């Protein structure tokens, strides 16, 4: 089986590592910058922009790839799946139209409203900047301000928390396109990811990501500073009823996309806010989360290559997907100044991970020496029978990295988890 993986970040390294567990799988890779972890596992790599569809297709045909696994969102928005499937290469990833569940926030909300999908917050879509600004002045309360298009997980501003009313207006004025204004959701976030073959949806363990740059959930939003999952694949502040509701929302979303004439195949990522009234949808992503992929894929005890076939053939079964009953903690190392003014080119040294998995993300390598670039550098994932053991493993490896880098030491700690539990208890 020859499979092409598009993308060169930590998420794609996790995908490649999981695929490499299958002895009869040959992996080819396309990425914008060399990823040392992917290069070590792939039979061959090609460097090019991940939205340069014509070059990617030419390489896929040249390598004889039968399947493609699309990691990031930007090539999905550019229609890479449509064009790969036109040359008979089956894809794990939705078509351009189905990917609008992520790439067009207005489409997502309008679809949820049209098909009466649960968990949709109150919202308004504005394509006229002046109308959006008038609404902000008239509303007077807390709002989530979301650019309609892709923002790399960093585009949302919360009025009443991150910016005041004038700051919200200034942000809307700075946007090139339309904006969705939503009610601000209060609660605890969690992520539910699933394999989808167009009809069947198979869930993965729940994960909680940490977007804020600094410890104590302070500072600006980032692409994700780290994440954790529990041995029972649940989260202690998510009840069985909450989970069932979130899963039903995911299934309803897949059914709605099928009804629009755009069946969804690939990875569906649901980011939820668990509120006093149950889960509400913050957003959907049309691919694995980064870092959440690094929590779930190392636990996968099934063959990912077989799951790829099931997704593309529409024959995925719950018996095809099993996960180990263990906890995971992921801690991302980031360059000095990240996210606002990351400093590239600083040398870093990694000591032996001592039980942790290391995933390379945005990292430079010359003659075996690693250096920072301008985004998240690399991640350490600890796996253990308990959260405490998984956190200990991740922390030991992360703390041993030397260089002008930092990470959040509090991710995966029992103290931070207790804060989440107590917050949810207070809300309810």
Secondary structure, 3 states (H helix, E strand, C coil): CEEEEECCCHHHHHHHHHHCCCCCCEEEEEECCCCHHHHHHCCEEEECCCCCHHHHHHHHHHHCCCEEEECCHHHHHCCHHHHHHHCCCEEECCCCCCCHHHHCHHHHHHHHHHCCCCCCCCEEEECCHHHHHHHHHHHCCCEEEEECCCCCCCCCEEECCCECHHHHHHHHHHCCCCEEEEECCCCEEEEEEEEEECCCEEECCCEEECCEEECCCEEEECCCCEEEECCCCCCCCCCHHHHHHHHHHHHHHHHHHHHCCCCCEEEEEEEEEEECCEEEEEEEECCCCCCHHHHHHHHECCCHHHHHHHHHHCCCCHHHCCECCCEEEEEEEEECCCCCCCCCCCEEECCCCCCCEEEECCEEEECCEEEECCCCCEEEEEEECCHHHHHHHHHHHHHCCECCEECCCCCCCHHHHHHHHHHHHHHC
